[in-house]
């Protein structure tokens, strides 16, 4: 690469002030700064935890001393650290040590994995874990008999890959007292056979009927899971994230104690923003509790300054809130438009008061009605409180009505995208598109429209729902096809593709904005030295090869937290 023709910011006097040489210097770039002009450089110098110079190799030579760690990039790309704006690391790390089905795709493979795990853990009172894929079963609905044949003597409860449904065996249903006479909870559904008997599939809030009976993970187990997740995320180049649920949700333990434990032990190497869980069965009485938790948890590299409100479910099980009803399997209009977990009027009140208290609100909004209800709540807060730097963001955004796309920019609401989902796969083609209908299916994951409208994009994975690998997500955002998909796979809504520069900015500067980490996200003098070395410059290759890019080294505050063997 000819760096002589690559623009680079001139080092300012402020960039090189301070005593002594740099502690860390990168030379022989390229360096993709992700600044407003997307300038390129070839060298970066770091003193302590801050970037002190960005420019060409000659600009940093005077900062190299006998003890300076010099990283010769040799044409490999240096980028800001990736930031995941919606993720569940404690749960993901725990699941890696449980009955983990995430690497398999078929019912036969699940049978083998569940049997092997149960045999290897005879001491386990419950068989738990998950990661199974909806498309492995007709209609996304496995049954209890499948599990009964594998584990008849112990309760089994396995959450699916999207964590909006759980699969129970008969013993687990018995423990929970779930029968044909058990009513559906207001925020969920017990799937039933033709005679009304529970099939073993529990959707959304119904998961809690069994989940509340499962022995909670111990603090030691949660801490081990979080450290396991942190190592994995650093290996993917992730230096900061927003945990999308601090608190006890349906069938889950509160991950907050694990964060404070590793922070207090000096083992939290990532920067973490925590989204405190809004309990949808309660109301305004939660706000003083959330204020107290924010103060209690915030310190060091952990801040609990966001509140997570889950407004709807998912499209595959028809709990995502839609403006018009889902279609049935025959293409007819059903009587189901999904679930708004919080009354829209109440939502506007809650969000307005949270915003007044300085909280960011982090919405789960997947269907077009949920998106509109969330934007209406942000608009109500803006109208009452004025424009505050609370940076609300809406995650998932599977179906967005075209009328609502420009409202993101107008309201200052960040679009938090999970790009890996925006592709043709069996779950999309068999369980989603037929039930949305042609017009509404074309409104899915409108990244291109949002970008062109001037919205701020942030990005996340929702791991363990999907892979935490940002590079795989960049590939799909640009190509709208999953890596290694068959050549015959069509591009999913090609007009919604975005360029690599915009996708990378969403996963760095955009997520840094959503996380209120304003001294990260770009490579500029004065910013924190959260940096990632890639094994190539993906801008130089075909878009179809972006996913082949690997992370070689990851730095947080100038300290190396990951190095590949061939780094």
VENKA-V853621 format. One record per residue. N is the residue number from 1. RES is the residue in one small letter. SS is DSSP state (a for helix, b for strand, c for the rest). Layout:
# VENKA-V853621
n=N res=RES ss=SS
n=N res=RES ss=SS
This chain:
# VENKA-V853621
n=1 res=x ss=c
n=2 res=x ss=c
n=3 res=x ss=a
n=4 res=x ss=a
n=5 res=x ss=a
n=6 res=x ss=c
n=7 res=x ss=c
n=8 res=x ss=c
n=9 res=x ss=c
n=10 res=x ss=c
n=11 res=x ss=c
n=12 res=x ss=c
n=13 res=x ss=a
n=14 res=x ss=a
n=15 res=x ss=a
n=16 res=x ss=a
n=17 res=x ss=c
n=18 res=x ss=c
n=19 res=x ss=c
n=20 res=x ss=c
n=21 res=x ss=c
n=22 res=x ss=c
n=23 res=x ss=c
n=24 res=x ss=b
n=25 res=x ss=b
n=26 res=x ss=b
n=27 res=x ss=b
n=28 res=x ss=c
n=29 res=x ss=c
n=30 res=x ss=c
n=31 res=x ss=b
n=32 res=x ss=b
n=33 res=x ss=c
n=34 res=x ss=c
n=35 res=x ss=c
n=36 res=x ss=c
n=37 res=x ss=c
n=38 res=x ss=c
n=39 res=x ss=c
n=40 res=x ss=b
n=41 res=x ss=b
n=42 res=x ss=c
n=43 res=x ss=b
n=44 res=x ss=b
n=45 res=x ss=b
n=46 res=x ss=b
n=47 res=x ss=b
n=48 res=x ss=c
n=49 res=x ss=c
n=50 res=x ss=b
n=51 res=x ss=b
n=52 res=x ss=b
n=53 res=x ss=b
n=54 res=x ss=b
n=55 res=x ss=b
n=56 res=x ss=c
n=57 res=x ss=a
n=58 res=x ss=a
n=59 res=x ss=a
n=60 res=x ss=a
n=61 res=x ss=a
n=62 res=x ss=a
n=63 res=x ss=a
n=64 res=x ss=c
n=65 res=x ss=c
n=66 res=x ss=c
n=67 res=x ss=c
n=68 res=x ss=c
n=69 res=x ss=b
n=70 res=x ss=b
n=71 res=x ss=b
n=72 res=x ss=b
n=73 res=x ss=c
n=74 res=x ss=c
n=75 res=x ss=c
n=76 res=x ss=c
n=77 res=x ss=c
n=78 res=x ss=b
n=79 res=x ss=b
n=80 res=x ss=b
n=81 res=x ss=c
n=82 res=x ss=b
n=83 res=x ss=b
n=84 res=x ss=b
n=85 res=x ss=b
n=86 res=x ss=b
n=87 res=x ss=b
n=88 res=x ss=c
n=89 res=x ss=a
n=90 res=x ss=a
n=91 res=x ss=a
n=92 res=x ss=a
n=93 res=x ss=a
n=94 res=x ss=a
n=95 res=x ss=a
n=96 res=x ss=c
n=97 res=x ss=c
n=98 res=x ss=c
n=99 res=x ss=b
n=100 res=x ss=b
n=101 res=x ss=c
n=102 res=x ss=c
n=103 res=x ss=c
n=104 res=x ss=c
n=105 res=x ss=c
n=106 res=x ss=c
n=107 res=x ss=a
n=108 res=x ss=a
n=109 res=x ss=a
n=110 res=x ss=a
n=111 res=x ss=a
n=112 res=x ss=a
n=113 res=x ss=a
n=114 res=x ss=a
n=115 res=x ss=a
n=116 res=x ss=a
n=117 res=x ss=a
n=118 res=x ss=a
n=119 res=x ss=a
n=120 res=x ss=a
n=121 res=x ss=c
n=122 res=x ss=c
n=123 res=x ss=c
n=124 res=x ss=c
n=125 res=x ss=c
n=126 res=x ss=b
n=127 res=x ss=b
n=128 res=x ss=b
n=129 res=x ss=b
n=130 res=x ss=b
n=131 res=x ss=b
n=132 res=x ss=b
n=133 res=x ss=c
n=134 res=x ss=a
n=135 res=x ss=a
n=136 res=x ss=a
n=137 res=x ss=c
n=138 res=x ss=a
n=139 res=x ss=a
n=140 res=x ss=a
n=141 res=x ss=c
n=142 res=x ss=c
n=143 res=x ss=c
n=144 res=x ss=a
n=145 res=x ss=a
n=146 res=x ss=a
n=147 res=x ss=a
n=148 res=x ss=a
n=149 res=x ss=a
n=150 res=x ss=a
n=151 res=x ss=c
n=152 res=x ss=c
n=153 res=x ss=c
n=154 res=x ss=c
n=155 res=x ss=b
n=156 res=x ss=b
n=157 res=x ss=b
n=158 res=x ss=b
n=159 res=x ss=b
n=160 res=x ss=b
n=161 res=x ss=c
n=162 res=x ss=c
n=163 res=x ss=c
n=164 res=x ss=c
n=165 res=x ss=b
n=166 res=x ss=b
n=167 res=x ss=b
n=168 res=x ss=b
n=169 res=x ss=c
n=170 res=x ss=a
n=171 res=x ss=a
n=172 res=x ss=a
n=173 res=x ss=a
n=174 res=x ss=a
n=175 res=x ss=a
n=176 res=x ss=a
n=177 res=x ss=c
n=178 res=x ss=c
n=179 res=x ss=c
n=180 res=x ss=c
n=181 res=x ss=c
n=182 res=x ss=c
n=183 res=x ss=c
n=184 res=x ss=c
n=185 res=x ss=c
n=186 res=x ss=c
n=187 res=x ss=c
n=188 res=x ss=b
n=189 res=x ss=b
n=190 res=x ss=b
n=191 res=x ss=b
n=192 res=x ss=b
n=193 res=x ss=c
n=194 res=x ss=c
n=195 res=x ss=c
n=196 res=x ss=c
n=197 res=x ss=c
n=198 res=x ss=b
n=199 res=x ss=b
n=200 res=x ss=b
n=201 res=x ss=b
n=202 res=x ss=b
n=203 res=x ss=b
n=204 res=x ss=b
n=205 res=x ss=c
n=206 res=x ss=c
n=207 res=x ss=a
n=208 res=x ss=a
n=209 res=x ss=a
n=210 res=x ss=a
n=211 res=x ss=a
n=212 res=x ss=c
n=213 res=x ss=c
n=214 res=x ss=c
n=215 res=x ss=c
n=216 res=x ss=c
n=217 res=x ss=c
n=218 res=x ss=c
n=219 res=x ss=a
n=220 res=x ss=a
n=221 res=x ss=a
n=222 res=x ss=a
n=223 res=x ss=a
n=224 res=x ss=a
n=225 res=x ss=a
n=226 res=x ss=a
n=227 res=x ss=a
n=228 res=x ss=a
n=229 res=x ss=a
n=230 res=x ss=a
n=231 res=x ss=a
n=232 res=x ss=a
n=233 res=x ss=a
n=234 res=x ss=a
n=235 res=x ss=a
n=236 res=x ss=c
n=237 res=x ss=c
n=238 res=x ss=b
n=239 res=x ss=b
n=240 res=x ss=b
n=241 res=x ss=b
n=242 res=x ss=b
n=243 res=x ss=b
n=244 res=x ss=b
n=245 res=x ss=b
n=246 res=x ss=b
n=247 res=x ss=c
n=248 res=x ss=c
n=249 res=x ss=c
n=250 res=x ss=c
n=251 res=x ss=c
n=252 res=x ss=c
n=253 res=x ss=c
n=254 res=x ss=c
n=255 res=x ss=c
n=256 res=x ss=a
n=257 res=x ss=a
n=258 res=x ss=a
n=259 res=x ss=a
n=260 res=x ss=a
n=261 res=x ss=a
n=262 res=x ss=a
n=263 res=x ss=a
n=264 res=x ss=a
n=265 res=x ss=c
n=266 res=x ss=c
n=267 res=x ss=c
n=268 res=x ss=c
n=269 res=x ss=c
n=270 res=x ss=c
n=271 res=x ss=b
n=272 res=x ss=b
n=273 res=x ss=b
n=274 res=x ss=b
n=275 res=x ss=b
n=276 res=x ss=b
n=277 res=x ss=b
n=278 res=x ss=c
n=279 res=x ss=c
n=280 res=x ss=c
n=281 res=x ss=c
n=282 res=x ss=c
n=283 res=x ss=c
n=284 res=x ss=c
n=285 res=x ss=c
n=286 res=x ss=a
n=287 res=x ss=a
n=288 res=x ss=a
n=289 res=x ss=a
n=290 res=x ss=a
n=291 res=x ss=a
n=292 res=x ss=a
n=293 res=x ss=a
n=294 res=x ss=a
n=295 res=x ss=a
n=296 res=x ss=a
n=297 res=x ss=a
n=298 res=x ss=c
n=299 res=x ss=b
n=300 res=x ss=c
n=301 res=x ss=c
n=302 res=x ss=b
n=303 res=x ss=b
n=304 res=x ss=b
n=305 res=x ss=b
n=306 res=x ss=b
n=307 res=x ss=b
n=308 res=x ss=b
n=309 res=x ss=b
n=310 res=x ss=b
n=311 res=x ss=c
n=312 res=x ss=c
n=313 res=x ss=c
n=314 res=x ss=c
n=315 res=x ss=c
n=316 res=x ss=c
n=317 res=x ss=c
n=318 res=x ss=c
n=319 res=x ss=c
n=320 res=x ss=c
n=321 res=x ss=c
n=322 res=x ss=c
n=323 res=x ss=c
n=324 res=x ss=c
n=325 res=x ss=c
n=326 res=x ss=c
n=327 res=x ss=b
n=328 res=x ss=c
n=329 res=x ss=c
n=330 res=x ss=c
n=331 res=x ss=c
n=332 res=x ss=c
n=333 res=x ss=b
n=334 res=x ss=c
n=335 res=x ss=c
n=336 res=x ss=c
n=337 res=x ss=c
n=338 res=x ss=c
n=339 res=x ss=c
n=340 res=x ss=c
n=341 res=x ss=c
n=342 res=x ss=c
n=343 res=x ss=c
n=344 res=x ss=a
n=345 res=x ss=a
n=346 res=x ss=a
n=347 res=x ss=a
n=348 res=x ss=a
n=349 res=x ss=a
n=350 res=x ss=a
n=351 res=x ss=a
n=352 res=x ss=a
n=353 res=x ss=a
n=354 res=x ss=a
n=355 res=x ss=a
n=356 res=x ss=a
n=357 res=x ss=c
n=358 res=x ss=c
n=359 res=x ss=c
n=360 res=x ss=b
n=361 res=x ss=b
n=362 res=x ss=b
n=363 res=x ss=b
n=364 res=x ss=b
n=365 res=x ss=b
n=366 res=x ss=c
n=367 res=x ss=c
n=368 res=x ss=a
n=369 res=x ss=a
n=370 res=x ss=a
n=371 res=x ss=a
n=372 res=x ss=a
n=373 res=x ss=a
n=374 res=x ss=a
n=375 res=x ss=a
n=376 res=x ss=a
n=377 res=x ss=a
n=378 res=x ss=a
n=379 res=x ss=a
n=380 res=x ss=a
n=381 res=x ss=a
n=382 res=x ss=a
n=383 res=x ss=a
n=384 res=x ss=a
n=385 res=x ss=a
n=386 res=x ss=c
n=387 res=x ss=c
n=388 res=x ss=c
n=389 res=x ss=c
n=390 res=x ss=c
n=391 res=x ss=c
n=392 res=x ss=c
n=393 res=x ss=b
n=394 res=x ss=b
n=395 res=x ss=b
n=396 res=x ss=b
n=397 res=x ss=c
n=398 res=x ss=c
n=399 res=x ss=b
n=400 res=x ss=c
n=401 res=x ss=c
n=402 res=x ss=a
n=403 res=x ss=a
n=404 res=x ss=a
n=405 res=x ss=a
n=406 res=x ss=c
n=407 res=x ss=a
n=408 res=x ss=a
n=409 res=x ss=a
n=410 res=x ss=a
n=411 res=x ss=a
n=412 res=x ss=c
n=413 res=x ss=c
n=414 res=x ss=b
n=415 res=x ss=b
n=416 res=x ss=b
n=417 res=x ss=b
n=418 res=x ss=c
n=419 res=x ss=a
n=420 res=x ss=a
n=421 res=x ss=a
n=422 res=x ss=c
n=423 res=x ss=c
n=424 res=x ss=c
n=425 res=x ss=c
n=426 res=x ss=a
n=427 res=x ss=a
n=428 res=x ss=a
n=429 res=x ss=a
n=430 res=x ss=a
n=431 res=x ss=a
n=432 res=x ss=c
n=433 res=x ss=a
n=434 res=x ss=a
n=435 res=x ss=a
n=436 res=x ss=a
n=437 res=x ss=c
n=438 res=x ss=a
n=439 res=x ss=a
n=440 res=x ss=a
n=441 res=x ss=a
n=442 res=x ss=c
n=443 res=x ss=c
n=444 res=x ss=b
n=445 res=x ss=c
n=446 res=x ss=c
n=447 res=x ss=a
n=448 res=x ss=a
n=449 res=x ss=a
n=450 res=x ss=a
n=451 res=x ss=a
n=452 res=x ss=a
n=453 res=x ss=c
n=454 res=x ss=c
n=455 res=x ss=c
n=456 res=x ss=c
n=457 res=x ss=b
n=458 res=x ss=b
n=459 res=x ss=b
n=460 res=x ss=c
n=461 res=x ss=c
n=462 res=x ss=c
n=463 res=x ss=c
n=464 res=x ss=c
n=465 res=x ss=c
n=466 res=x ss=c
n=467 res=x ss=c
n=468 res=x ss=c
n=469 res=x ss=c
n=470 res=x ss=a
n=471 res=x ss=a
n=472 res=x ss=a
n=473 res=x ss=a
n=474 res=x ss=a
n=475 res=x ss=a
n=476 res=x ss=a
n=477 res=x ss=a
n=478 res=x ss=a
n=479 res=x ss=a
n=480 res=x ss=c
n=481 res=x ss=c
n=482 res=x ss=c
n=483 res=x ss=c
n=484 res=x ss=c
n=485 res=x ss=c
n=486 res=x ss=c
n=487 res=x ss=c
n=488 res=x ss=c
n=489 res=x ss=c
n=490 res=x ss=c
n=491 res=x ss=c
n=492 res=x ss=c
n=493 res=x ss=c
n=494 res=x ss=a
n=495 res=x ss=a
n=496 res=x ss=a
n=497 res=x ss=c
n=498 res=x ss=c
n=499 res=x ss=c
n=500 res=x ss=a
n=501 res=x ss=a
n=502 res=x ss=a
n=503 res=x ss=a
n=504 res=x ss=a
n=505 res=x ss=a
n=506 res=x ss=a
n=507 res=x ss=a
n=508 res=x ss=a
n=509 res=x ss=a
n=510 res=x ss=a
n=511 res=x ss=a
n=512 res=x ss=a
n=513 res=x ss=a
n=514 res=x ss=a
n=515 res=x ss=c
n=516 res=x ss=c
n=517 res=x ss=c
n=518 res=x ss=c
n=519 res=x ss=c
n=520 res=x ss=c
n=521 res=x ss=c
n=522 res=x ss=c
n=523 res=x ss=c
n=524 res=x ss=c
n=525 res=x ss=c
n=526 res=x ss=c
n=527 res=x ss=c
n=528 res=x ss=b
n=529 res=x ss=c
n=530 res=x ss=c
n=531 res=x ss=b
n=532 res=x ss=b
n=533 res=x ss=b
n=534 res=x ss=b
n=535 res=x ss=c
n=536 res=x ss=c
n=537 res=x ss=c
n=538 res=x ss=a
n=539 res=x ss=a
n=540 res=x ss=a
n=541 res=x ss=c
n=542 res=x ss=c
n=543 res=x ss=a
n=544 res=x ss=a
n=545 res=x ss=a
n=546 res=x ss=a
n=547 res=x ss=a
n=548 res=x ss=a
n=549 res=x ss=c
n=550 res=x ss=c
n=551 res=x ss=b
n=552 res=x ss=b
n=553 res=x ss=b
n=554 res=x ss=b
n=555 res=x ss=b
n=556 res=x ss=b
n=557 res=x ss=c
n=558 res=x ss=c
n=559 res=x ss=b
n=560 res=x ss=b
n=561 res=x ss=b
n=562 res=x ss=b
n=563 res=x ss=b
n=564 res=x ss=c
n=565 res=x ss=c
n=566 res=x ss=c
n=567 res=x ss=c
